[in-house]
């Protein structure tokens, strides 16, 4: 099992450009999450999904959109990138609710110039 | 509101010595508490969690954590540190629909 995978691993964007980050999990988990990690701030939840076809806003959703068309995939989109979105992005999944163990992908390092 | 705090940005320990990484919590009701570890340039990995029952929770890589209700703490411990334990450690608590994360503690184990 690959667990949780993320593509790409690194990306540099110019302000105003758009991109999509892909997360895939092969554990048949219902819940999936997108976080951003910034120095000294821990992890902050951007969006999450409790099942195929569902998405919901987390703590810091502005500037991001998500989709979960297939159970195993969770996409994070940036429509018009801003320097404030420079961060490391992690995807995670869990079998049950937020009290269950989360399994993380390796992360995507995004720089917006 | 549910929250966790990690009062130390960095902890330095000599190899072979015991280590403690501190976490305090503010939770209403019975808490679920988690510890995760992040090795350099990697995603987070689950170490252990407290749900209920025994206050001493054993986890991966020889780590354990002690739940102390009177002190509202959930400190992570290991009897003998390894250089390979050097990493970033996070405690977390569920709140509503998400996990609330501490800011992280960088653990440095010196040979």
Contacts between the chains, C-beta under 8 A, distances in Angstrom:
chain1	res1	chain2	res2	distance
A	4	B	43	7.4
A	33	B	98	7.9
A	40	B	9	7.7
A	40	B	103	5.8
A	40	B	104	7.8
A	41	B	103	6.3
A	42	B	90	6.3
A	42	B	101	3.9
A	42	B	102	5.7
A	42	B	103	4.7
A	42	B	104	5.6
A	43	B	44	7.6
A	43	B	90	7.2
A	43	B	99	7.8
A	43	B	101	4.6
A	44	B	101	7.8
A	45	B	98	4.7
A	45	B	99	7.5
A	48	B	97	6.9
A	48	B	98	6.9
A	56	B	97	7.0
A	58	B	97	7.9
A	58	B	98	6.0
A	59	B	98	6.8
A	90	B	43	5.7
A	90	B	44	7.0
A	92	B	43	7.8
A	92	B	44	7.6
A	97	B	94	8.0
A	98	B	94	4.5
A	98	B	96	8.0
A	98	B	97	6.2
A	98	B	98	5.8
A	98	B	99	5.7
A	99	B	32	4.9
A	99	B	51	7.7
A	99	B	94	5.1
A	101	B	34	7.9
A	101	B	46	4.7
A	101	B	49	7.0
A	102	B	36	8.0
A	102	B	44	7.7
A	102	B	46	7.0
A	102	B	99	7.0
A	103	B	46	7.4
A	104	B	43	3.4
A	104	B	44	4.5
A	104	B	45	7.1
A	105	B	43	5.3
A	106	B	41	8.0
A	106	B	42	6.2
A	106	B	43	5.0
A	107	B	41	7.8
A	107	B	42	7.5
A	107	B	43	5.5
